[in-house]
Amino acid sequence: MKIAIMGFGTVGTGVEEILYKKKESLLKNCFDIEIDRVLIRDKDKKRSPLKSDIVFTDDFDEILNSQVDTVIDVTSSLEETYERIVLLMKAGKNIVTANKAVVSKYFEELNALARENKVYFSYEASVAGAIPVIHPIMEESFFSDMNKIHGILNGTSNYILSKMEVEGSSYADVLKEAQDLGYAEADPTADVGGFDAMRKIRILSSLIYNAKIDEGDIFTFGISNIKKSDFDYAKELGYSIRLIAKSVLSQGKINISVIPTFLKDNFFAKTFDGTNAVKVWGENFSCYEFKGPGAGRLETADAIMRDLLRILSRREINTFYDASNSYEVENNLKSKFYVRTSKVNPGLKELIEEERVLGQDHHIITREINLDELKTVLDDEMFIVEIEGTI
Ligand SMILES: NC(=O)c1ccc[n+]([C@@H]2O[C@H](COP(=O)([O-])OP(=O)(O)OC[C@H]3O[C@@H](n4cnc5c(N)ncnc54)[C@H](OP(=O)(O)O)[C@@H]3O)[C@@H](O)[C@H]2O)c1
């Protein structure tokens, strides 16, 4: 079976390594997988594939016009890769992708196109790295209504938060350490701003509710303004802080957000470093918990290999997602929030239940309000945390 890979960076090299190392055991089970060619952007970059005769090309048409059965997308591009996936599906090629930006932005279009062209569209690696999350949820959605999902879905932010908590370090120091170790990108905005987690909760929530959710409707608040004093405050109340991506379907409305959260000693609070964790609630079970490596070269490649194997053995789920349900996004469920700010604006003043001034900063606990109410008083000075002791 011939396949092609688009991208040969961190994850692409991991895919090649697994295929190379497991060639014999795959062959023993009649999976003769051959990498026909690999698409890259920069033809002059030095590459060191384990199989020395791998063919690299920067000409997408060579892949489009080839006889390959399945194309693995591990590029870091958004629009160009989306356009290429469309052409590949129309040409009858199955797609396996780790590219969460493409999956999240074009989820409806790509699922519909896969159905139309009778090809498989598999994206297990796009959420929570090595952890099998997408397929268990997909399978479950045939038999059990699910109405709630929460997750730590970004390893970089979790690394920063858990290090700050355990070591008492500052945000800037831990971010620099994460960048030096290669855990965080030079531009960490997508991770620490919450946008990466937002894409993943969009994918998971769309799946469990079988409904379209626009990225722009997801309230997204990251950790880039967090201070050591927030951890001191949390600790005093017996809480940890983690960036939680969450969604709940309640009375026909989807509450969905990515927001730093105060947590008591529980499944999420006990998630450290780059680990990801997901908890989903359903009709036929109280809840599932998943935990494991949320990113990494071989970890992500491993999830891709599982998708590839399902496709090659023709036991992949033919795209069931059709967004046939329609729910409004409204963050109307009530919680208390912690707000730290150097200036209390008049709107926020109305919401205060408790307030403590430490140095320049006001540390505030609001009365029970919903996120949509908090949004109306939010300004650039504020760092906000949802207080949730029960998930
Ligand atoms: N790294 C992880 O742990 C992880 C985890 C889950 C999901 N993902 C997702 O997996 C994808 C790959 O991540 P990565 O960490 O492997 O990225 P990476 O190391 O930056 O590698 C990206 C690769 O894609 C190629 N590429 C980018 N745009 C291209 C284009 N328009 N045409 C052809 N080739 C193109 C690059 O080519 P050149 O080599 O020529 O520059 C490079 O080989 C991303 O979408 C990422 O979000 C990554």
The ligand as a MOL file (V3000), in Angstrom:
LIG
                    3D

  0  0  0     0  0            999 V3000
M  V30 BEGIN CTAB
M  V30 COUNTS 48 52 0 0 0
M  V30 BEGIN ATOM
M  V30 1 N 4.7270 18.5830 17.4330 0
M  V30 2 C 3.7450 18.0250 18.0970 0
M  V30 3 O 3.9560 17.4640 19.1980 0
M  V30 4 C 2.3450 18.0060 17.5540 0
M  V30 5 C 1.3140 17.3980 18.2980 0
M  V30 6 C 0.0120 17.3400 17.7740 0
M  V30 7 C -0.2310 17.9280 16.5350 0
M  V30 8 N 0.7890 18.5500 15.8530 0 CHG=1
M  V30 9 C 0.4820 19.1390 14.5500 0
M  V30 10 O 1.2020 18.4060 13.5480 0
M  V30 11 C 1.6190 19.2750 12.4920 0
M  V30 12 C 3.1310 19.1560 12.3350 0
M  V30 13 O 3.7570 19.5760 13.5290 0
M  V30 14 P 5.3450 19.5350 13.6700 0
M  V30 15 O 5.6390 19.8280 15.0800 0
M  V30 16 O 5.8780 18.3200 13.0360 0 CHG=-1
M  V30 17 O 5.7440 20.8070 12.7700 0
M  V30 18 P 7.1660 21.1660 12.1770 0
M  V30 19 O 8.2410 20.4740 12.9120 0
M  V30 20 O 7.2130 22.6460 12.0560 0
M  V30 21 O 7.1440 20.5340 10.6820 0
M  V30 22 C 6.2690 20.9970 9.7090 0
M  V30 23 C 6.6280 20.3350 8.3870 0
M  V30 24 O 5.6580 20.7200 7.4350 0
M  V30 25 C 6.3040 21.1770 6.2590 0
M  V30 26 N 5.4160 22.1900 5.6860 0
M  V30 27 C 4.8350 23.2280 6.3180 0
M  V30 28 N 4.0620 23.9100 5.4640 0
M  V30 29 C 4.1640 23.2750 4.2920 0
M  V30 30 C 3.6110 23.5030 3.0170 0
M  V30 31 N 2.7810 24.5250 2.8060 0
M  V30 32 N 3.9390 22.6530 2.0140 0
M  V30 33 C 4.7580 21.6130 2.2270 0
M  V30 34 N 5.3170 21.3430 3.4100 0
M  V30 35 C 5.0210 22.1680 4.4120 0
M  V30 36 C 7.6190 21.7320 6.7120 0
M  V30 37 O 8.4970 21.7140 5.6040 0
M  V30 38 P 10.0520 22.1320 5.7170 0
M  V30 39 O 10.6890 20.9940 6.4770 0
M  V30 40 O 10.4990 22.2050 4.3100 0
M  V30 41 O 10.0640 23.4230 6.4750 0
M  V30 42 C 7.9700 20.7460 7.8280 0
M  V30 43 O 8.6310 19.6290 7.2640 0
M  V30 44 C 1.1340 20.6740 12.8770 0
M  V30 45 O -0.0590 20.9490 12.2280 0
M  V30 46 C 0.9260 20.5710 14.4000 0
M  V30 47 O -0.0650 21.4590 14.8580 0
M  V30 48 C 2.0550 18.5980 16.3230 0
M  V30 END ATOM
M  V30 BEGIN BOND
M  V30 1 1 1 2
M  V30 2 2 2 3
M  V30 3 1 2 4
M  V30 4 1 4 5
M  V30 5 2 4 48
M  V30 6 2 5 6
M  V30 7 1 6 7
M  V30 8 2 7 8
M  V30 9 1 8 9
M  V30 10 1 8 48
M  V30 11 1 9 10
M  V30 12 1 9 46
M  V30 13 1 10 11
M  V30 14 1 11 12
M  V30 15 1 11 44
M  V30 16 1 12 13
M  V30 17 1 13 14
M  V30 18 2 14 15
M  V30 19 1 14 16
M  V30 20 1 14 17
M  V30 21 1 17 18
M  V30 22 2 18 19
M  V30 23 1 18 20
M  V30 24 1 18 21
M  V30 25 1 21 22
M  V30 26 1 22 23
M  V30 27 1 23 24
M  V30 28 1 23 42
M  V30 29 1 24 25
M  V30 30 1 25 26
M  V30 31 1 25 36
M  V30 32 1 26 27
M  V30 33 1 26 35
M  V30 34 2 27 28
M  V30 35 1 28 29
M  V30 36 1 29 30
M  V30 37 2 29 35
M  V30 38 1 30 31
M  V30 39 2 30 32
M  V30 40 1 32 33
M  V30 41 2 33 34
M  V30 42 1 34 35
M  V30 43 1 36 37
M  V30 44 1 36 42
M  V30 45 1 37 38
M  V30 46 2 38 39
M  V30 47 1 38 40
M  V30 48 1 38 41
M  V30 49 1 42 43
M  V30 50 1 44 45
M  V30 51 1 44 46
M  V30 52 1 46 47
M  V30 END BOND
M  V30 END CTAB
M  END
